[in-house]
Structures are given as C-alpha cells and as structure tokens.
Amino acid sequence: MKLIKTTRTKLLLISVALPAQYCGVSEIVKQVAKLANPIRPRVVVGGSAVKLGLIPPIRGADLMAGISLLS
C-alpha cells in the first residue's frame, strides 16, 4: 500500500494462476479499496484461474481473461 501511495499508481494488475490464490488476492483488493479515491488505483485481475473460470468475481476488481481487453 505504501508503494501505491507514493507512486500514485493508476492501474494495479494482479495475475492469479491457482484458485488457492483467491483469498490472498481478495485481501489485497480490500486493502486497496480502503485508499482514498485520488490515490486508489483500478485493480484488474487476470491469469490462468480467471481465463479458466476457476475463481469467482472479486468485489472491487475487474476480472479479465486477457490483457488485450484493457484497451
């Protein structure tokens, strides 16, 4: 969170390879959501677990099957 605050990151990309990573990523998204609006980046989650539909939606994050969908 400190790095996000100091760099003013606009987009945070997280790759999830395994369904077991869901809880950890969900916690990161919750922490990011606590940041003030001008500092809070958009969170995008992708990776194999998203492509294969192995994880449910994460509130506060956009799930994307491919990075090309960002355009």
C-alpha positions as CSV (number, residue, x, y, z in Angstrom):
1,M,0.0,0.0,0.0
2,K,2.9,2.3,0.7
3,L,4.2,1.9,-2.8
4,I,0.8,2.6,-4.3
5,K,0.5,5.8,-2.2
6,T,4.0,7.1,-3.1
7,T,3.9,6.3,-6.9
8,R,0.2,7.2,-7.4
9,T,-0.3,4.0,-9.4
10,K,-3.3,4.3,-11.6
11,L,-3.7,0.6,-12.5
12,L,-2.8,-2.5,-10.5
13,L,-2.6,-5.7,-12.4
14,I,-2.6,-9.0,-10.5
15,S,-2.2,-12.4,-12.1
16,V,-3.8,-15.4,-10.5
17,A,-2.6,-18.8,-11.6
18,L,-4.3,-21.0,-9.0
19,P,-7.7,-20.9,-7.3
20,A,-5.9,-21.2,-3.9
21,Q,-4.6,-17.6,-4.5
22,Y,-8.1,-16.2,-4.5
23,C,-8.2,-15.3,-0.7
24,G,-4.8,-13.5,-0.9
25,V,-5.8,-11.5,-3.9
26,S,-9.2,-10.7,-2.4
27,E,-7.4,-9.3,0.7
28,I,-5.2,-7.2,-1.4
29,V,-8.2,-5.8,-3.2
30,K,-9.9,-5.0,0.1
31,Q,-6.8,-3.1,1.3
32,V,-6.6,-1.1,-2.0
33,A,-10.3,-0.2,-1.6
34,K,-9.5,1.5,1.7
35,L,-7.3,4.0,-0.1
36,A,-8.7,7.5,-0.7
37,N,-10.2,7.9,-4.2
38,P,-7.5,10.1,-5.8
39,I,-4.9,7.6,-4.7
40,R,-6.8,4.3,-5.2
41,P,-5.9,2.6,-8.5
42,R,-8.1,0.5,-10.6
43,V,-7.5,-3.2,-9.8
44,V,-7.5,-5.7,-12.7
45,V,-7.1,-9.5,-12.0
46,G,-6.2,-11.9,-14.8
47,G,-4.2,-15.1,-15.2
48,S,-5.0,-18.7,-15.8
49,A,-7.5,-19.0,-12.9
50,V,-9.5,-16.2,-14.5
51,K,-9.2,-17.5,-18.0
52,L,-10.5,-20.9,-16.9
53,G,-13.3,-19.5,-14.7
54,L,-11.8,-21.1,-11.6
55,I,-12.3,-18.1,-9.3
56,P,-15.5,-16.1,-8.5
57,P,-15.7,-12.3,-9.0
58,I,-13.8,-10.2,-6.6
59,R,-15.6,-7.1,-5.3
60,G,-13.6,-4.0,-6.2
61,A,-11.7,-5.6,-9.0
62,D,-12.2,-6.2,-12.7
63,L,-11.6,-9.8,-13.8
64,M,-10.2,-10.0,-17.3
65,A,-9.3,-13.1,-19.3
66,G,-6.7,-11.3,-21.3
67,I,-4.7,-8.1,-21.0
68,S,-5.7,-7.1,-24.6
69,L,-9.2,-6.4,-23.1
70,L,-7.7,-3.3,-21.3
71,S,-7.7,-1.2,-24.5
